[in-house]
Amino acid sequence: MQTRILQPGEIEALDKTSFPRILLPQVSSLFAERAARLRQLADGNPIADYLQFAAKIVDAQHVAAASVALQPLDTSTIERAQQFSMPLLPAAEHIDPAWHTVLDAMLETLAGNEGLPEPLQPLIASLRELSHEERDEIAQRLLEKEVAARHIGMAPFVMAALQVTYAKRAAALDANAVPYTDPASICPVCASEPVASVLRIGGKANGHRYMHCGTCCTEWHMVRVKCTHCESTEGVRYQGIEGGKDVVTAETCEECGTYRKIVNQEKDPFAEPLADDLASLMLDLLMSENTSFKRSSSNPLLFVAVAEEQSDGNATTLVDPAAE
């Protein structure tokens, strides 16, 4: 009688009660739902204008995503990544030329948007005039977290175009082909950091926590009460804004001194990782002012933001939900 060692994906397939390890982006609805969420969160938000601006960028992403087609990955690339437990295509090392087509389509949509702030029109014109080589250099730096001061204004547009390209590439994958990677704190598809984690509801993913990649929008499972940066299970705590609904809280880690937000769909079924992270900038400011924890990763649509004090003069404080 012959025996065969089952691989992780095959083991999961035999277990009908198992939950998905990988959630690939649903590009047809991803950006439309994100834009809608941004507009919802803008109501009464101190950074409402920026959220409305971000929603316009995401609208342009949705339009561009429908027109771009990418070549599927070859089997040798997938097999090599699985063999060495490495991400399939690290973003900074594999910038697909198709991203220029995406950026051009987005800029065309935005240029025709009457609601776009007038000062942004020259910026859009400048981006259009850049050569592909100049654009690629900016993209490379952004993916490596090195943004020059003169490119700050361009950064959200560039990252948004890259995000569409990488999300389309990820969406074409077979979830079972995505390798188990080490460390588990980076995206197994593009090696980028997660923008936030999310407690999902619905289907087999219900009640499970997933990391949401800020670049390709892939999600991968990570158990709760585990640092999403250093993977420690010691000294993990949660802080939120007093009087808030706890839809977004900061998961802090005493071991590495960082925090990353966790978005809870159990508290709000419409919560969306990137949108809710962006809209909760007040929590970041409070973490910066009242704690020593440093944010472990950035939001791709936020490079510069100015927050003004609330006009009502009421103090806003941090609170640990677990202590209530």
C-alpha positions in Angstrom: 0.0 0.0 0.0 1.5 3.3 -1.1 1.3 6.4 1.1 1.6 10.0 0.1 2.3 13.1 2.2 -0.5 15.6 1.9 0.4 19.3 1.3 -1.1 22.1 3.3 -3.6 23.0 0.6 -4.7 19.4 0.2 -5.2 19.0 4.0 -7.5 22.0 4.0 -9.5 20.7 1.1 -10.3 17.5 3.0 -11.6 19.5 5.9 -15.0 20.8 4.9 -15.2 23.0 8.0 -11.9 24.8 7.2 -11.8 28.5 6.5 -9.9 30.1 3.6 -6.3 30.9 4.3 -6.2 33.4 1.4 -8.8 35.8 0.2 -8.0 37.2 -3.3 -9.2 40.6 -4.3 -12.6 40.8 -6.1 -11.5 43.7 -8.4 -14.9 44.1 -10.0 -16.4 45.4 -6.8 -13.4 46.2 -4.6 -12.8 49.8 -5.6 -16.5 50.7 -6.0 -17.3 49.5 -2.5 -14.2 51.3 -1.1 -15.2 54.6 -2.7 -18.7 54.2 -1.2 -17.3 53.5 2.2 -14.9 56.5 2.0 -17.9 58.8 1.3 -19.9 57.3 4.1 -17.0 57.8 6.5 -16.5 61.4 5.4 -19.7 62.5 7.0 -18.8 64.5 10.1 -15.1 63.5 9.8 -12.4 66.1 10.6 -10.6 65.1 7.3 -13.8 64.9 5.3 -12.3 66.8 2.4 -9.4 64.4 2.1 -11.7 61.4 2.3 -13.9 62.8 -0.5 -10.7 63.4 -2.5 -9.5 59.8 -1.8 -13.0 58.6 -3.0 -12.4 60.3 -6.3 -9.1 58.5 -6.7 -10.7 55.2 -5.9 -13.5 55.9 -8.4 -10.8 56.4 -11.0 -9.2 53.1 -9.9 -12.6 51.3 -10.5 -12.8 52.7 -14.0 -9.2 51.9 -14.9 -9.4 48.3 -13.5 -12.1 47.4 -16.0 -9.8 48.2 -19.0 -6.4 46.6 -18.0 -5.4 43.0 -18.8 -2.3 41.3 -17.4 -0.5 38.2 -18.4 -1.0 35.2 -16.0 2.0 34.0 -14.0 4.0 31.1 -15.4 3.9 27.9 -13.4 7.7 27.9 -12.8 7.4 31.2 -10.8 4.7 29.7 -8.6 6.6 26.5 -8.1 9.7 28.4 -7.1 7.9 30.6 -4.6 6.2 27.5 -3.0 9.5 25.6 -2.8 11.3 28.4 -0.9 8.2 29.7 1.0 8.6 33.1 -0.5 6.1 35.7 -1.9 5.1 35.0 -5.5 6.2 38.3 -7.0 7.7 41.0 -4.7 6.2 44.3 -5.8 9.4 46.3 -5.8 11.1 43.7 -8.0 8.3 43.2 -10.5 6.8 46.4 -11.6 4.5 45.5 -14.5 4.6 48.0 -17.4 0.8 47.8 -17.5 0.7 50.2 -14.6 1.4 53.1 -16.9 -1.8 52.3 -18.8 -3.6 52.3 -15.5 -2.2 55.6 -14.4 -3.0 57.2 -17.7 -6.6 56.0 -17.5 -6.9 57.2 -14.0 -5.5 60.6 -14.8 -7.9 61.0 -17.7 -10.9 60.2 -15.4 -9.7 62.6 -12.7 -8.9 65.4 -15.2 -12.5 65.3 -16.3 -13.8 65.4 -12.7 -15.4 68.8 -12.1 -15.3 68.2 -8.3 -11.5 67.8 -8.2 -9.7 70.7 -6.4 -8.3 73.1 -9.0 -4.7 73.1 -7.5 -4.5 69.4 -8.4 -4.9 70.0 -12.1 -1.3 71.1 -12.6 -0.1 68.0 -10.7 -2.1 65.7 -12.9 -0.6 67.5 -16.0 2.9 67.0 -14.6 2.3 63.3 -14.1 1.1 63.0 -17.6 4.2 64.6 -18.9 6.6 62.3 -17.1 8.4 59.7 -19.1 7.9 56.0 -18.2 11.4 55.9 -16.9 10.7 58.8 -14.5 7.4 57.3 -13.4 9.1 53.9 -12.8 11.7 55.6 -10.6 9.0 57.2 -8.5 7.1 53.9 -8.3 10.3 52.0 -7.3 11.0 54.5 -4.5 7.5 54.4 -3.2 7.4 50.6 -3.0 10.7 50.8 -1.2 9.3 53.4 1.2 11.6 56.2 0.0 9.5 59.1 -1.2 11.2 62.3 -2.2 9.6 65.6 -1.0 9.0 66.7 -4.5 7.0 63.6 -5.2 4.7 63.8 -2.1 1.8 65.2 -4.1 2.2 62.5 -6.8 2.4 59.6 -4.4 -1.3 58.8 -3.9 -1.9 58.7 -7.6 1.1 56.5 -8.3 0.4 54.1 -5.5 -3.3 54.0 -6.6 -2.3 53.0 -10.1 0.2 50.4 -8.8 -2.5 49.0 -6.5 -4.9 48.4 -9.4 -2.2 46.6 -11.4 -1.1 44.4 -8.5 -4.7 43.7 -7.4 -5.6 42.6 -11.0 -2.6 40.3 -11.0 -3.5 38.8 -7.6 -7.1 38.4 -8.6 -6.0 36.1 -11.5 -4.3 33.6 -9.1 -5.5 30.4 -7.7 -5.7 30.9 -3.9 -4.3 27.4 -3.4 -1.2 28.4 -5.4 -0.3 31.2 -3.0 2.6 29.9 -0.9 3.0 29.8 2.9 5.6 32.5 3.7 7.9 33.3 6.5 7.5 35.8 8.0 3.7 35.7 7.9 3.6 39.4 8.5 4.1 40.3 4.8 1.9 39.6 1.8 2.4 36.1 0.4 1.7 37.5 -3.1 3.6 40.8 -3.4 5.7 40.9 -0.2 4.2 44.3 0.8 3.1 45.1 4.4 -0.6 45.0 5.4 -2.3 48.4 5.8 -4.5 47.0 8.5 -6.2 43.7 9.6 -9.9 43.0 9.5 -12.3 40.7 11.4 -14.4 39.3 8.6 -18.1 38.3 8.7 -20.0 36.0 6.3 -19.2 32.6 4.8 -16.3 30.4 6.0 -14.2 33.5 6.8 -16.7 34.6 9.4 -15.1 35.5 12.7 -11.5 35.1 11.4 -8.9 37.8 11.2 -7.2 38.6 7.9 -4.3 40.9 7.0 -5.1 43.3 4.1 -2.3 44.1 1.8 -1.9 47.8 1.0 -0.5 47.1 -2.4 -2.3 44.1 -4.1 -5.3 43.9 -1.7 -4.8 40.2 -1.1 -5.8 39.1 2.4 -4.2 36.3 4.4 -5.3 34.7 7.7 -3.6 35.5 11.0 -4.9 34.4 14.3 -6.2 37.0 16.7 -4.2 38.4 19.6 -1.0 38.1 17.7 1.2 41.0 16.7 0.8 41.6 13.0 4.3 43.1 12.8 6.6 40.8 14.9 4.2 37.9 15.4 4.6 38.0 19.2 1.7 36.7 21.3 3.0 38.5 24.4 2.0 42.1 25.4 -0.7 42.6 22.7 -3.3 45.1 23.8 -6.0 47.2 22.1 -6.7 50.9 22.3 -9.6 52.9 20.8 -11.2 56.3 21.0 -13.3 56.8 24.1 -17.0 56.9 23.2 -16.3 55.4 19.8 -18.0 52.3 18.3 -14.7 50.2 18.4 -15.1 49.6 14.6 -11.4 50.5 14.4 -8.9 49.9 17.2 -5.2 50.1 17.5 -3.6 46.7 18.2 -0.4 47.5 20.1 2.6 45.3 20.9 4.9 45.7 23.9 7.5 43.5 22.3 8.2 45.5 19.2 6.7 48.9 20.2 4.4 49.2 17.2 0.7 49.2 16.4 -1.5 48.4 13.5 -5.2 49.0 13.3 -7.7 46.2 13.3 -11.1 46.8 11.6 -14.1 44.9 12.9 -16.9 44.0 10.5 -18.8 42.5 13.5 -19.2 46.1 14.7 -20.0 47.5 11.2 -20.6 45.1 8.3 -19.7 47.9 5.8 -16.2 48.4 7.4 -13.4 48.2 4.8 -9.7 47.9 5.8 -8.1 50.6 3.8 -11.0 53.1 3.9 -11.6 52.7 7.7 -7.8 53.0 8.3 -7.7 56.2 6.4 -10.7 57.7 8.0 -9.5 57.0 11.5 -6.5 59.4 11.3 -7.6 60.9 14.7 -6.7 57.5 16.3 -3.2 57.8 14.8 -2.8 61.3 16.1 -3.9 60.2 19.6 -1.5 57.2 19.5 1.3 59.6 18.5 0.5 62.1 21.2 -0.3 59.8 24.1 1.7 56.6 23.6 5.2 55.6 22.6 3.9 53.1 20.0 4.9 53.7 16.3 2.7 52.9 13.4 4.0 49.7 11.7 3.0 50.5 8.1 1.4 53.3 6.1 -1.7 53.8 4.1 -1.0 54.0 0.3 -3.4 56.8 -0.2 -2.1 59.0 2.6 1.3 60.7 2.6 0.5 64.1 3.8 -2.5 65.1 5.9 -3.2 68.1 8.1 -5.6 67.5 11.0 -7.2 70.5 12.8 -8.4 70.4 16.4 -12.0 69.8 16.9 -14.0 73.0 17.0 -16.2 71.9 19.9 -13.2 71.9 22.3 -14.1 68.5 23.8 -11.1 66.4 24.7 -10.7 63.1 23.0 -8.9 60.3 24.9 -7.7 56.8 24.2 -9.4 53.9 25.9 -8.7 50.2 26.1 -11.9 48.4 25.0 -10.9 45.3 27.0 -10.9 47.3 30.2 -14.5 48.2 29.9 
